[in-house]
Amino acid sequence: MKLALDVMGFENKINEAVKAARDFVKSHDDVQIILFGNEELIKPLLKKPNEFEIVNCSEVVNMADSPLTALRKPNSSMFQAIKYVVDNKADGVLSAGSTACYVLLVYSLIKTIPGIERPAFMPYVPTSNGKGLTLLDVGANKECTGKNLYQFALMGKIYCESIRGIKQPVIGVINIGSEKEKGFAFHHEADELLRNDKSINYKGFVETRELLNGVIDIAVCDGYTGNITLKSLEGGLKTVTNCLKTQYKKPWNWLGALFSLVAIKSLKKTFDYKNNAGALVIGLNKIAVKTHGSADYQQFYSSLEMLHKSINNNVINKIKESLKHE
């Protein structure tokens, strides 16, 4: 299996991506990783001259670039990494670069699966019951129709069944209330489509405060709502962790900290978003994953894991087969 890794244009050091690639290859005998970027910057980071195949790219898609600017940079690391997948020289692609540029490039170059109107960003979110939550869309589409949300639910269902091993996953639509009259027209359209599809285990509208309790397996929404939801969850959990650290540093709380240390470490590990930093761009003809613009070693590694699992489990063909029966 060959994975294309764009190591340019994100907010952290290139070495974070290279170290993650190195350790990932060590623990996955079936994987070869190709690095895309400025060869002069990448080579000094290698432990041996031929450690990785490097595709030298003379351009970089920067965070400040517009999507149209990215299209005009065919020699950028992002463009070339995606092109390798399009040309079947690699099985999947990962980037931490500009989200807007990445969306346009994968949409334009890879194209969507026939029958799917729009791709969606789909991360995994840990929950209190240990089952986890598949959330989509979290930023690929600022505005959506009810049909888009319905298709997101179908793709999320296939992913959960094939990769997470959940039979008949419970699906909900994120809304400001659980009542049927709540929300906009596209919420009601999605609600009707999902209720009429008897192959889907549909719960109805759900509020964001329910998500971490594990009441559903898949949450669907427009990309604007999803992005705010994901960042709010990540920020909230990080704040709680920092508050616990601050409290337990106080002398009168040391004894409580001592007895709670194992539980705190377990909680931090479970809800640390860096362990689940990748978002699969589901709905495309090839496998593409996007990770945070500030990605570090841990985030790159967990994103490579998502990329690897998605390819291994043949997600795209399973979606195509399912759509034939719709």
BAMAR-83299 format. One record per residue (C-alpha): y, z, x. Coordinates in nm, 4 decimals. Example, Ala and Ser with C-alpha at 12.3 -4.5 7.8 and 13.67 -1.06 7.14 Angstrom:
2
PT; yy; zz; xx
PT; -0.4500; 0.7800; 1.2300
PT; -0.1060; 0.7140; 1.3670
//
This chain:
326
PT; yy; zz; xx
PT; 0.0000; 0.0000; 0.0000
PT; 0.3427; -0.0965; 0.1358
PT; 0.6564; 0.0921; 0.0311
PT; 1.0104; -0.0380; 0.0915
PT; 1.2521; 0.2441; 0.1802
PT; 1.6281; 0.1852; 0.1837
PT; 1.7678; 0.4351; 0.4381
PT; 2.1373; 0.3399; 0.4143
PT; 2.4307; 0.4035; 0.1833
PT; 2.3558; 0.7605; 0.0712
PT; 2.5492; 1.0797; 0.1396
PT; 2.3115; 1.2500; 0.3823
PT; 2.1857; 1.1696; 0.7341
PT; 1.9482; 0.8747; 0.7840
PT; 1.7081; 1.1066; 0.9659
PT; 1.6322; 1.2875; 0.6381
PT; 1.4749; 0.9682; 0.5040
PT; 1.2977; 0.8837; 0.8308
PT; 1.1416; 1.2316; 0.8643
PT; 1.0178; 1.2178; 0.5047
PT; 0.8673; 0.8738; 0.5653
PT; 0.6958; 0.9991; 0.8821
PT; 0.5319; 1.2970; 0.7126
PT; 0.4423; 1.0981; 0.4022
PT; 0.2523; 0.8374; 0.6059
PT; 0.0703; 1.1166; 0.7901
PT; -0.0566; 1.2639; 0.4631
PT; -0.1314; 0.9306; 0.2895
PT; -0.3706; 0.7095; 0.4837
PT; -0.3298; 0.4210; 0.2386
PT; 0.0493; 0.3930; 0.2851
PT; 0.2673; 0.1858; 0.5157
PT; 0.6448; 0.2371; 0.4883
PT; 0.8986; -0.0321; 0.5803
PT; 1.2486; 0.0922; 0.6647
PT; 1.5520; -0.1146; 0.5636
PT; 1.8860; -0.0627; 0.7362
PT; 2.0813; -0.0840; 1.0589
PT; 1.8202; -0.1133; 1.3354
PT; 2.0545; 0.0349; 1.5979
PT; 2.0898; 0.3528; 1.3903
PT; 1.7228; 0.3799; 1.2923
PT; 1.5456; 0.3131; 1.6261
PT; 1.6770; 0.6250; 1.8092
PT; 1.5250; 0.8369; 1.5282
PT; 1.1716; 0.7067; 1.5809
PT; 0.9161; 0.9027; 1.7841
PT; 0.7648; 0.5831; 1.9241
PT; 0.8981; 0.2239; 1.9328
PT; 0.6601; 0.0824; 1.6706
PT; 0.6360; 0.3882; 1.4471
PT; 0.7726; 0.1941; 1.1484
PT; 0.8383; -0.1669; 1.0657
PT; 1.2157; -0.2061; 1.0433
PT; 1.3956; -0.4790; 0.8524
PT; 1.7386; -0.5024; 1.0160
PT; 2.0163; -0.5380; 0.7566
PT; 2.3724; -0.6281; 0.8492
PT; 2.5309; -0.4963; 0.5282
PT; 2.5363; -0.1678; 0.3399
PT; 2.5907; -0.0965; -0.0293
PT; 2.8310; 0.1991; -0.0204
PT; 2.8760; 0.4636; -0.2888
PT; 3.2226; 0.3239; -0.3643
PT; 3.0960; -0.0327; -0.4143
PT; 3.0920; -0.1850; -0.7607
PT; 2.7664; -0.3401; -0.8905
PT; 2.9212; -0.6880; -0.8570
PT; 3.0076; -0.6135; -0.4942
PT; 2.6423; -0.5148; -0.4359
PT; 2.5307; -0.8522; -0.5726
PT; 2.7552; -1.0182; -0.3150
PT; 2.5830; -0.8329; -0.0293
PT; 2.2453; -1.0109; -0.0036
PT; 2.1957; -0.8788; 0.3511
PT; 2.2349; -0.5139; 0.2482
PT; 1.9458; -0.2701; 0.2922
PT; 1.9323; -0.2072; -0.0833
PT; 1.9223; -0.5772; -0.1736
PT; 1.6638; -0.6621; 0.0942
PT; 1.4349; -0.3676; 0.0071
PT; 1.4286; -0.4784; -0.3574
PT; 1.3810; -0.8425; -0.2532
PT; 1.0722; -0.7462; -0.0520
PT; 0.9152; -0.6110; -0.3715
PT; 1.0157; -0.9230; -0.5680
PT; 0.8527; -1.1404; -0.2980
PT; 0.5344; -0.9259; -0.3052
PT; 0.5868; -0.8116; 0.0541
PT; 0.5952; -0.4506; -0.0693
PT; 0.4453; -0.2716; -0.3705
PT; 0.7417; -0.0520; -0.4584
PT; 1.0951; 0.0398; -0.3549
PT; 1.2922; 0.3642; -0.3129
PT; 1.6672; 0.4084; -0.2599
PT; 1.9159; 0.6962; -0.2616
PT; 2.2159; 0.4630; -0.2723
PT; 2.4680; 0.3972; -0.5480
PT; 2.3024; 0.4370; -0.8879
PT; 2.5126; 0.1730; -1.0647
PT; 2.4481; -0.0813; -0.7884
PT; 2.0769; -0.0046; -0.7802
PT; 2.0454; -0.0479; -1.1568
PT; 2.2118; -0.3883; -1.1506
PT; 2.0136; -0.5103; -0.8497
PT; 1.6694; -0.4077; -0.9784
PT; 1.7569; -0.5397; -1.3236
PT; 1.8800; -0.8719; -1.1814
PT; 1.6169; -0.9253; -0.9115
PT; 1.3001; -0.7646; -1.0474
PT; 1.3639; -0.8249; -1.4204
PT; 1.2218; -0.6264; -1.7094
PT; 0.8709; -0.6426; -1.8535
PT; 0.8598; -0.9077; -2.1308
PT; 0.9352; -0.7334; -2.4596
PT; 1.1300; -0.4461; -2.2989
PT; 1.5031; -0.4798; -2.3566
PT; 1.6228; -0.2308; -2.0947
PT; 1.4745; -0.0246; -1.8129
PT; 1.5328; 0.3506; -1.8001
PT; 1.5593; 0.6203; -1.5329
PT; 1.2731; 0.8621; -1.5896
PT; 1.2475; 1.1868; -1.3868
PT; 1.0068; 1.4788; -1.4266
PT; 1.1573; 1.8146; -1.5241
PT; 0.9580; 2.1392; -1.4782
PT; 0.9254; 2.3699; -1.7811
PT; 0.8493; 2.7382; -1.8334
PT; 0.4959; 2.6706; -1.9631
PT; 0.4010; 2.4677; -1.6560
PT; 0.3435; 2.1399; -1.8447
PT; 0.6684; 1.9738; -1.7452
PT; 0.8912; 1.7280; -1.9266
PT; 0.9362; 1.3531; -1.8907
PT; 1.3032; 1.2736; -1.9617
PT; 1.4490; 0.9264; -2.0144
PT; 1.7021; 0.7697; -1.9880
PT; 1.9106; 0.9676; -1.7353
PT; 2.1626; 0.7072; -1.6280
PT; 2.0456; 0.3473; -1.6312
PT; 2.2095; 0.2742; -1.9694
PT; 2.5325; 0.4412; -2.0768
PT; 2.4872; 0.3166; -2.4342
PT; 2.1610; 0.2536; -2.6203
PT; 2.0290; 0.1304; -2.9537
PT; 1.7634; 0.3018; -3.1585
PT; 1.5172; 0.0338; -3.0490
PT; 1.5929; 0.1137; -2.6838
PT; 1.5049; 0.4789; -2.7438
PT; 1.1882; 0.3769; -2.9272
PT; 1.0823; 0.1614; -2.6315
PT; 1.1641; 0.4461; -2.3912
PT; 0.9300; 0.6654; -2.5953
PT; 0.6506; 0.4061; -2.5767
PT; 0.6835; 0.3734; -2.1986
PT; 0.7087; 0.7506; -2.1528
PT; 0.3907; 0.7935; -2.3593
PT; 0.1963; 0.5503; -2.1388
PT; 0.3248; 0.7212; -1.8238
PT; 0.2318; 1.0695; -1.9482
PT; -0.1149; 0.9617; -2.0561
PT; -0.1967; 0.7689; -1.7376
PT; -0.0298; 0.9856; -1.4705
PT; 0.0246; 1.3317; -1.6187
PT; -0.3051; 1.3270; -1.8085
PT; -0.1552; 1.4339; -2.1436
PT; -0.3309; 1.2970; -2.4506
PT; -0.0952; 1.2201; -2.7377
PT; 0.2154; 1.3673; -2.5718
PT; 0.4723; 1.5212; -2.8064
PT; 0.7937; 1.3168; -2.8193
PT; 1.1418; 1.4208; -2.9281
PT; 1.4862; 1.2601; -2.9458
PT; 1.7687; 1.4651; -2.7916
PT; 2.0395; 1.5339; -3.0488
PT; 2.3011; 1.7992; -3.1306
PT; 2.0736; 1.9480; -3.3959
PT; 1.7230; 1.9152; -3.5381
PT; 1.8437; 1.8209; -3.8890
PT; 1.7818; 1.4586; -3.9896
PT; 2.1452; 1.3906; -4.0741
PT; 2.2710; 1.4897; -3.7271
PT; 2.3779; 1.2374; -3.4626
PT; 2.4902; 0.8760; -3.4544
PT; 2.3471; 0.5613; -3.6119
PT; 2.1277; 0.4868; -3.3084
PT; 1.9694; 0.8335; -3.3362
PT; 1.8752; 0.7645; -3.6978
PT; 1.7409; 0.4199; -3.6099
PT; 1.5242; 0.5665; -3.3337
PT; 1.4096; 0.8462; -3.5640
PT; 1.2941; 0.5974; -3.8289
PT; 1.1125; 0.3730; -3.5778
PT; 0.9317; 0.6680; -3.4216
PT; 0.8341; 0.8217; -3.7577
PT; 0.6896; 0.4892; -3.8736
PT; 0.4731; 0.4475; -3.5626
PT; 0.1603; 0.6516; -3.6374
PT; 0.0316; 0.6104; -3.2806
PT; 0.3161; 0.8343; -3.1612
PT; 0.3082; 1.2149; -3.1799
PT; 0.6716; 1.2523; -3.2847
PT; 0.8388; 1.5921; -3.3312
PT; 1.1842; 1.4740; -3.4410
PT; 1.5280; 1.5667; -3.3080
PT; 1.5436; 1.8376; -3.0404
PT; 1.8337; 2.0278; -2.8861
PT; 1.8780; 2.0535; -2.5090
PT; 1.8283; 2.4330; -2.5165
PT; 1.4644; 2.3726; -2.6169
PT; 1.3754; 2.1408; -2.3291
PT; 1.2724; 2.3954; -2.0653
PT; 1.0511; 2.5824; -2.3137
PT; 0.7932; 2.3033; -2.3135
PT; 0.8058; 2.2337; -2.6878
PT; 0.7817; 1.8584; -2.6166
PT; 0.6338; 1.6456; -2.3376
PT; 0.8799; 1.3555; -2.3572
PT; 1.2516; 1.3621; -2.4403
PT; 1.4332; 1.0339; -2.5048
PT; 1.8084; 0.9736; -2.5205
PT; 2.0846; 0.7397; -2.4066
PT; 2.1604; 0.7421; -2.0335
PT; 2.4949; 0.9178; -2.0722
PT; 2.3417; 1.2116; -2.2582
PT; 2.0398; 1.2181; -2.0275
PT; 2.2450; 1.2285; -1.7100
PT; 2.4569; 1.5174; -1.8350
PT; 2.1438; 1.6973; -1.9563
PT; 1.9610; 1.6607; -1.6239
PT; 2.2579; 1.7705; -1.4111
PT; 2.3277; 2.0649; -1.6428
PT; 1.9662; 2.1816; -1.6140
PT; 1.9663; 2.1423; -1.2359
PT; 2.3013; 2.3171; -1.1994
PT; 2.2083; 2.5983; -1.4386
PT; 1.8813; 2.6750; -1.2620
PT; 2.0508; 2.6683; -0.9218
PT; 2.3184; 2.9093; -1.0471
PT; 2.0583; 3.1540; -1.1804
PT; 1.8752; 3.1447; -0.8460
PT; 2.1970; 3.2107; -0.6533
PT; 2.2888; 3.4972; -0.8875
PT; 1.9499; 3.6598; -0.8270
PT; 1.9980; 3.6278; -0.4503
PT; 2.3429; 3.7877; -0.4735
PT; 2.2197; 4.0771; -0.6858
PT; 1.9189; 4.1501; -0.4677
PT; 2.1371; 4.1668; -0.1542
PT; 2.3015; 4.4802; -0.2957
PT; 2.1496; 4.8007; -0.1447
PT; 2.0641; 4.9586; -0.4798
PT; 1.8645; 4.6515; -0.5807
PT; 1.6485; 4.6267; -0.2667
PT; 1.3541; 4.8092; -0.4192
PT; 1.3553; 4.5793; -0.7232
PT; 1.3805; 4.2790; -0.4962
PT; 1.0804; 4.3948; -0.2939
PT; 0.8579; 4.4201; -0.6018
PT; 0.9936; 4.0942; -0.7485
PT; 0.9791; 3.8813; -0.4322
PT; 0.6592; 3.6932; -0.5189
PT; 0.7785; 3.6192; -0.8728
PT; 1.1209; 3.5024; -0.7505
PT; 0.9687; 3.2694; -0.4894
PT; 0.7328; 3.1241; -0.7496
PT; 1.0204; 3.0721; -0.9951
PT; 1.2336; 2.9027; -0.7284
PT; 0.9497; 2.6715; -0.6267
PT; 0.8736; 2.5763; -0.9885
PT; 1.2303; 2.4934; -1.0876
PT; 1.3653; 2.3528; -0.7594
PT; 1.4741; 2.0005; -0.8587
PT; 1.4229; 1.8836; -0.4999
PT; 1.0478; 1.8985; -0.5597
PT; 1.0874; 1.6433; -0.8397
PT; 1.3912; 1.4473; -0.7221
PT; 1.2821; 1.0926; -0.7999
PT; 1.3442; 0.8960; -1.1183
PT; 1.1151; 0.6032; -1.1922
PT; 1.3048; 0.2970; -1.3158
PT; 1.0529; 0.2327; -1.5897
PT; 1.0433; -0.0973; -1.7769
PT; 1.0649; -0.3271; -1.4749
PT; 0.8083; -0.5838; -1.3570
PT; 0.7720; -0.3889; -1.0308
PT; 0.7775; -0.0219; -0.9364
PT; 1.1213; 0.1098; -0.8332
PT; 1.2292; 0.4717; -0.7843
PT; 1.5805; 0.6136; -0.7444
PT; 1.6557; 0.9499; -0.5856
PT; 1.9765; 1.1565; -0.5575
PT; 2.2686; 1.0220; -0.3562
PT; 2.2682; 1.3495; -0.1585
PT; 1.8932; 1.3331; -0.0979
PT; 1.7459; 1.5369; 0.1884
PT; 1.3974; 1.5410; 0.3430
PT; 1.2392; 1.7236; 0.0498
PT; 1.3915; 1.4907; -0.2100
PT; 1.2871; 1.1769; -0.0244
PT; 0.9341; 1.3087; 0.0148
PT; 0.8923; 1.3995; -0.3540
PT; 1.0395; 1.0618; -0.4534
PT; 0.7903; 0.8800; -0.2295
PT; 0.5192; 1.0790; -0.4066
PT; 0.6374; 0.9514; -0.7453
PT; 0.6488; 0.5955; -0.6114
PT; 0.2958; 0.6251; -0.4717
PT; 0.1481; 0.7719; -0.7916
PT; 0.3128; 0.5118; -1.0138
PT; 0.1699; 0.2257; -0.8083
PT; -0.1737; 0.3850; -0.7780
PT; -0.1988; 0.4386; -1.1533
PT; -0.1033; 0.0794; -1.2397
PT; 0.1749; 0.1895; -1.4766
PT; 0.3280; -0.1562; -1.5233
PT; 0.0072; -0.3270; -1.6355
PT; -0.0645; -0.0388; -1.8733
PT; 0.2768; -0.0856; -2.0353
PT; 0.2194; -0.4608; -2.0618
PT; -0.1208; -0.4066; -2.2236
PT; 0.0232; -0.1568; -2.4705
PT; 0.3014; -0.3960; -2.5735
PT; 0.0433; -0.6634; -2.6573
PT; -0.0832; -0.4385; -2.9348
PT; 0.2599; -0.3618; -3.0800
//
